Amino acid sequence: MNTGKHLRVVTLVLLSASGILANQADDTVTIPKSRLEELERKEAELEKLKKEANETRAEKQRLESEQRRLKSEATESKKAKEAAETKSAAVAAAAESVIQHDAPALATLPPLQRDEVVDAMDLMNHYRADVVAAAKRYESQPIRV
């Protein structure tokens, strides 16, 4: 009876040992050195690619931020330009409506006398109308404005 009991214990011990060895065998794998080196190279390459991907993401975010800033500046610039054009048009319209002066035609004026007083508005309108004729009349002698 003792032998049967021992046999059962030995069988149990052997089965337990084979299970432990089987578990240990799952943790240990034998591969050729060349394959190990290849896997290590691929792992290093994968790490490098991950690093580059992170840098690319950071660069993309920086560029998107810069693009948003530039669009904002362009919009502000466009608004400022439109406001300036509106203001300029309003000032020009106001100037046109305020400055109304009827200057006599150059051809109808008598010859200019030395140190004659000339109205500034007449002088401006004469030069606007005909630069050459106004230059002939006013640049040959001193005048007072």
C-alpha positions as a Markdown table, in Angstrom:
| # | Residue | x | y | z |
|---|---|---|---|---|
| 1 | Met | 0.0 | 0.0 | 0.0 |
| 2 | Asn | 2.8 | 2.3 | 0.7 |
| 3 | Thr | 4.1 | 1.6 | -2.8 |
| 4 | Gly | 0.8 | 2.7 | -4.4 |
| 5 | Lys | 0.8 | 5.8 | -2.3 |
| 6 | His | 4.4 | 6.6 | -3.2 |
| 7 | Leu | 3.6 | 6.0 | -6.8 |
| 8 | Arg | 0.8 | 8.5 | -6.7 |
| 9 | Val | 3.0 | 11.1 | -5.0 |
| 10 | Val | 5.8 | 10.5 | -7.5 |
| 11 | Thr | 3.3 | 10.8 | -10.4 |
| 12 | Leu | 1.9 | 14.0 | -8.9 |
| 13 | Val | 5.4 | 15.4 | -8.5 |
| 14 | Leu | 6.3 | 14.4 | -12.1 |
| 15 | Leu | 3.2 | 16.0 | -13.5 |
| 16 | Ser | 3.8 | 19.2 | -11.5 |
| 17 | Ala | 7.4 | 19.3 | -12.6 |
| 18 | Ser | 6.4 | 18.8 | -16.2 |
| 19 | Gly | 3.9 | 21.7 | -15.9 |
| 20 | Ile | 6.5 | 24.0 | -14.4 |
| 21 | Leu | 9.0 | 23.1 | -17.1 |
| 22 | Ala | 6.3 | 23.7 | -19.7 |
| 23 | Asn | 5.7 | 27.2 | -18.3 |
| 24 | Gln | 9.4 | 27.9 | -18.3 |
| 25 | Ala | 9.7 | 26.7 | -21.8 |
| 26 | Asp | 7.1 | 29.3 | -22.9 |
| 27 | Asp | 9.3 | 32.1 | -21.5 |
| 28 | Thr | 12.5 | 31.1 | -23.3 |
| 29 | Val | 12.8 | 31.1 | -27.1 |
| 30 | Thr | 15.9 | 30.4 | -29.1 |
| 31 | Ile | 16.4 | 32.4 | -32.3 |
| 32 | Pro | 19.4 | 32.8 | -34.5 |
| 33 | Lys | 21.7 | 35.8 | -33.7 |
| 34 | Ser | 21.1 | 37.3 | -37.1 |
| 35 | Arg | 17.4 | 37.4 | -36.5 |
| 36 | Leu | 17.9 | 39.0 | -33.1 |
| 37 | Glu | 20.1 | 41.7 | -34.7 |
| 38 | Glu | 17.5 | 42.3 | -37.4 |
| 39 | Leu | 14.8 | 42.7 | -34.8 |
| 40 | Glu | 17.0 | 45.1 | -32.8 |
| 41 | Arg | 17.6 | 47.2 | -35.9 |
| 42 | Lys | 13.9 | 47.3 | -36.7 |
| 43 | Glu | 13.2 | 48.3 | -33.2 |
| 44 | Ala | 15.7 | 51.1 | -33.4 |
| 45 | Glu | 14.3 | 52.2 | -36.7 |
| 46 | Leu | 10.8 | 52.1 | -35.2 |
| 47 | Glu | 11.9 | 54.3 | -32.3 |
| 48 | Lys | 13.5 | 56.7 | -34.8 |
| 49 | Leu | 10.3 | 56.9 | -36.8 |
| 50 | Lys | 8.2 | 57.5 | -33.7 |
| 51 | Lys | 10.6 | 60.4 | -32.8 |
| 52 | Glu | 10.3 | 61.9 | -36.3 |
| 53 | Ala | 6.5 | 61.5 | -36.2 |
| 54 | Asn | 6.4 | 63.4 | -32.9 |
| 55 | Glu | 8.6 | 66.1 | -34.3 |
| 56 | Thr | 6.4 | 66.3 | -37.4 |
| 57 | Arg | 3.3 | 66.6 | -35.3 |
| 58 | Ala | 4.9 | 69.5 | -33.3 |
| 59 | Glu | 6.0 | 71.2 | -36.6 |
| 60 | Lys | 2.5 | 70.8 | -38.0 |
| 61 | Gln | 0.9 | 72.4 | -34.9 |
| 62 | Arg | 3.4 | 75.2 | -35.1 |
| 63 | Leu | 2.7 | 75.8 | -38.8 |
| 64 | Glu | -1.1 | 75.7 | -38.2 |
| 65 | Ser | -0.7 | 78.2 | -35.4 |
| 66 | Glu | 1.4 | 80.4 | -37.7 |
| 67 | Gln | -1.2 | 80.0 | -40.5 |
| 68 | Arg | -4.0 | 81.1 | -38.2 |
| 69 | Arg | -2.0 | 84.1 | -37.0 |
| 70 | Leu | -1.2 | 85.1 | -40.6 |
| 71 | Lys | -4.9 | 84.8 | -41.6 |
| 72 | Ser | -5.9 | 86.9 | -38.7 |
| 73 | Glu | -3.3 | 89.5 | -39.6 |
| 74 | Ala | -4.5 | 89.5 | -43.2 |
| 75 | Thr | -8.1 | 90.0 | -42.2 |
| 76 | Glu | -7.1 | 92.8 | -39.9 |
| 77 | Ser | -5.0 | 94.4 | -42.6 |
| 78 | Lys | -7.9 | 94.1 | -45.1 |
| 79 | Lys | -10.3 | 95.7 | -42.6 |
| 80 | Ala | -7.8 | 98.5 | -41.9 |
| 81 | Lys | -7.2 | 99.1 | -45.7 |
| 82 | Glu | -11.0 | 99.2 | -46.3 |
| 83 | Ala | -11.4 | 101.6 | -43.4 |
| 84 | Ala | -8.6 | 103.8 | -44.8 |
| 85 | Glu | -10.1 | 103.8 | -48.2 |
| 86 | Thr | -13.5 | 104.7 | -46.8 |
| 87 | Lys | -12.0 | 107.5 | -44.8 |
| 88 | Ser | -9.9 | 108.7 | -47.8 |
| 89 | Ala | -13.0 | 108.7 | -50.0 |
| 90 | Ala | -14.9 | 110.6 | -47.3 |
| 91 | Val | -12.1 | 113.2 | -46.9 |
| 92 | Ala | -11.8 | 113.6 | -50.7 |
| 93 | Ala | -15.6 | 114.0 | -51.0 |
| 94 | Ala | -15.5 | 116.6 | -48.1 |
| 95 | Ala | -12.6 | 118.4 | -49.7 |
| 96 | Glu | -14.3 | 118.5 | -53.1 |
| 97 | Ser | -17.5 | 119.8 | -51.5 |
| 98 | Val | -15.7 | 122.4 | -49.4 |
| 99 | Ile | -13.1 | 123.7 | -51.9 |
| 100 | Gln | -15.1 | 125.2 | -54.7 |
| 101 | His | -13.4 | 128.1 | -56.4 |
| 102 | Asp | -14.0 | 129.4 | -59.9 |
| 103 | Ala | -10.7 | 130.6 | -61.3 |
| 104 | Pro | -10.7 | 132.7 | -64.4 |
| 105 | Ala | -9.4 | 130.9 | -67.5 |
| 106 | Leu | -5.7 | 131.5 | -68.2 |
| 107 | Ala | -6.4 | 132.6 | -71.7 |
| 108 | Thr | -8.7 | 135.4 | -70.5 |
| 109 | Leu | -6.2 | 136.9 | -68.1 |
| 110 | Pro | -4.1 | 140.1 | -68.8 |
| 111 | Pro | -0.3 | 139.8 | -68.8 |
| 112 | Leu | 1.1 | 139.2 | -65.3 |
| 113 | Gln | 2.7 | 142.2 | -63.7 |
| 114 | Arg | 5.9 | 142.0 | -61.6 |
| 115 | Asp | 5.1 | 141.1 | -57.9 |
| 116 | Glu | 1.4 | 140.8 | -58.7 |
| 117 | Val | -0.7 | 139.1 | -56.0 |
| 118 | Val | -2.2 | 135.8 | -57.3 |
| 119 | Asp | -4.9 | 133.9 | -55.4 |
| 120 | Ala | -3.5 | 130.5 | -54.3 |
| 121 | Met | -6.7 | 128.8 | -55.5 |
| 122 | Asp | -6.4 | 130.4 | -58.9 |
| 123 | Leu | -2.7 | 129.3 | -59.1 |
| 124 | Met | -3.7 | 125.7 | -58.2 |
| 125 | Asn | -6.6 | 125.6 | -60.7 |
| 126 | His | -4.5 | 127.0 | -63.5 |
| 127 | Tyr | -1.8 | 124.4 | -63.0 |
| 128 | Arg | -4.4 | 121.7 | -62.8 |
| 129 | Ala | -6.0 | 122.8 | -66.0 |
| 130 | Asp | -2.9 | 123.4 | -68.1 |
| 131 | Val | 0.6 | 122.9 | -66.7 |
| 132 | Val | 2.5 | 124.2 | -69.7 |
| 133 | Ala | 0.4 | 127.4 | -70.0 |
| 134 | Ala | 0.5 | 128.0 | -66.2 |
| 135 | Ala | 4.3 | 127.5 | -66.2 |
| 136 | Lys | 4.7 | 130.1 | -69.0 |
| 137 | Arg | 2.6 | 132.6 | -67.1 |
| 138 | Tyr | 3.9 | 132.1 | -63.5 |
| 139 | Glu | 7.5 | 130.9 | -63.7 |
| 140 | Ser | 9.0 | 133.8 | -65.7 |
| 141 | Gln | 8.8 | 136.3 | -62.9 |
| 142 | Pro | 8.3 | 136.6 | -59.1 |
| 143 | Ile | 4.7 | 136.6 | -57.9 |
| 144 | Arg | 3.1 | 136.9 | -54.5 |
| 145 | Val | 0.6 | 134.3 | -53.5 |
